[in-house]
């Protein structure tokens, strides 16, 4: 699951010009695919009491990341008492190619520069694309009849079964020197649990 914070709680940079605040919402996810499937394994004559009547399940979730707001956390270049954003360097792309992204630098920090004193930066709101998520959960279960009125249910669940690292949100604060663009968190690793339930 994504790591959350105060990223979209900052107010307007210029409260007299709210047009500058038009941008994507922090909750905007451009693409999301969620698949839930259950498959009943076919019966077999070989050791039928052991290998028959099993059921496999999966929940697949793949989604793009949420957009982030490049904003100074405590520096007030414009001396306005409102949140300040940096300038975008002309000719520089905010995003990095996938092959260059890392936990040390997820987006192009060189695409931003400090505004001049007593001026507001020209960077838009929520222009940094955060990392997405890829999670595959698997399950296996079977009901074992013990009598006419009694069943034993077995269930095994494998969350994030491929142990895919789902990175947290990179720090979008340019005044955190050396930390701007760095990722400090990761979602849950693989977790496995088994359960037995007696029904009567």
Secondary structure as GFF3:
##gff-version 3
##sequence-region A 1 200
A	DSSP	three_ten_helix	18	21	.	.	.	ID=ss1
A	DSSP	beta_strand	32	40	.	.	.	ID=ss2
A	DSSP	alpha_helix	48	51	.	.	.	ID=ss3
A	DSSP	beta_strand	55	63	.	.	.	ID=ss4
A	DSSP	beta_strand	67	68	.	.	.	ID=ss5
A	DSSP	beta_strand	87	88	.	.	.	ID=ss6
A	DSSP	three_ten_helix	98	100	.	.	.	ID=ss7
A	DSSP	three_ten_helix	109	111	.	.	.	ID=ss8
A	DSSP	beta_strand	112	113	.	.	.	ID=ss9
A	DSSP	beta_strand	128	129	.	.	.	ID=ss10
A	DSSP	beta_strand	133	145	.	.	.	ID=ss11
A	DSSP	beta_strand	151	159	.	.	.	ID=ss12
A	DSSP	beta_strand	191	199	.	.	.	ID=ss13
###
